[in-house]
Amino acid sequence: MIDKFDKFRASFGADAVDTFLAAFGMGPKYKPSERKVYLCQRCGKENAFYKEYHPDTDMNEILLTCPDCGFIEDGGSGK
């Protein structure tokens, strides 16, 4: 593997650098965790997940989203 961290792999050791990078979601040792899924309120399939909308703003809107039927949870505060 050739990347910007090769000089650090040579000085600190490849295992130490790759373990460090995996802690931050990078490198060859990083294994992403499985997405937690929920039951969709519209179609009933258990494939819906929570997704952050407008991540570049300070809205902090996280809604249940279903990729099967296109359902997006109502973002109202009356729950």
C-alpha positions in Angstrom: 0.0 0.0 0.0 1.4 3.4 -1.0 -0.1 6.5 0.7 1.0 9.5 2.7 1.7 7.4 5.8 4.4 5.2 4.3 7.3 7.2 5.9 5.6 6.7 9.3 5.1 2.9 8.6 8.9 2.7 8.0 9.8 4.5 11.2 7.1 3.3 13.7 6.2 0.0 12.1 3.4 -0.9 9.8 1.3 -2.6 12.4 1.3 0.4 14.8 0.5 2.9 12.1 -2.3 0.8 10.6 -3.9 0.2 14.0 -3.8 3.9 14.7 -5.4 4.7 11.3 -8.1 2.1 11.9 -9.2 3.9 15.1 -10.0 6.9 12.9 -11.8 4.9 10.1 -8.9 4.8 7.7 -6.3 2.3 6.5 -6.2 -1.3 5.6 -7.2 -2.6 9.1 -10.4 -0.5 9.3 -13.5 -2.7 9.2 -16.7 -0.6 9.2 -19.4 -1.8 11.6 -22.8 -3.0 10.2 -25.5 -0.3 10.0 -28.2 -0.7 12.6 -31.6 -1.1 10.8 -35.1 -0.5 12.0 -38.6 -1.4 10.9 -40.1 1.0 8.3 -43.3 2.6 9.3 -44.7 2.6 5.7 -43.6 -0.7 4.0 -42.9 -2.8 7.1 -39.5 -4.0 5.8 -36.6 -4.0 8.3 -34.2 -2.0 6.2 -34.7 1.6 7.4 -31.9 3.5 9.0 -31.3 6.9 10.6 -29.6 9.4 8.4 -28.4 13.0 9.2 -29.9 15.6 6.9 -28.2 18.9 6.3 -24.8 17.9 7.9 -23.2 21.1 6.7 -25.6 23.2 8.9 -26.4 23.3 12.6 -29.9 21.8 12.1 -29.0 18.4 13.6 -31.9 16.8 11.8 -31.6 13.0 12.0 -34.6 11.1 10.4 -35.5 7.5 9.8 -35.0 6.8 6.1 -36.1 3.7 4.1 -34.2 2.9 0.9 -36.9 0.4 -0.2 -40.0 2.6 -0.4 -38.4 6.1 -0.1 -40.1 6.9 3.2 -38.5 9.7 5.3 -39.8 10.2 8.8 -41.6 13.4 9.5 -39.2 15.8 11.1 -41.9 17.5 13.3 -41.5 17.8 17.0 -45.0 16.6 17.9 -43.9 13.0 18.8 
